[in-house]
Amino acid sequence: SVPIVISGALKEWIRENMDSGVASQVQVVANGVGSERFRPLREESHEGTFRLAFAGLLKPHYGLECVIDAAKRLSGDDISFHIYGAGPAKSKLEDLSGDVGNFVLEGEVPFRSVPDRLSEMDGVLYTTSPHYAYQSPTKLFEYMAVGRPIVAARTPQTEDILEEGKLGRLFEME
């Protein structure tokens, strides 16, 4: 049997830390999404405020605070940031966002509604941190499947999946 992992970073870790016989056989198979569920639902462009969204679990060390910082820096620039989800970082995000007018914590939506919410947006956001260095970000595949422009934190995985920025804009996490 061939060992399968979900990211190049995990394959590299195995190569550095396990028996070379096992490490040489490891294959990478990234996560994916069902294209019948996550698909472009809106083709026309939206007039007015450019809306960017994140949809997912609001977890610590995921870099969502940078979205609030971006909203503060870009207030008044006809852009709004929408966060869909719930989780342990929600109260911290509420505290940090205070009265930032172009940042909206939309709350949790049913999983079946996520493709619709994403498709309503003009762009989608992917934040992360080194804490999640070995993941294969399913969220990026969902975003790609709904056909929205992607703004993503630069990591080895996002560089690979988004072809070093050809399939989305990459930014440096602070």
Summary of the structure (lengths in Angstrom):
residues: 174
radius of gyration: 17.4
end to end distance: 40.8
largest distance: 57.3
contacts: 492
relative contact order: 0.18
helix: 35%
strand: 18%
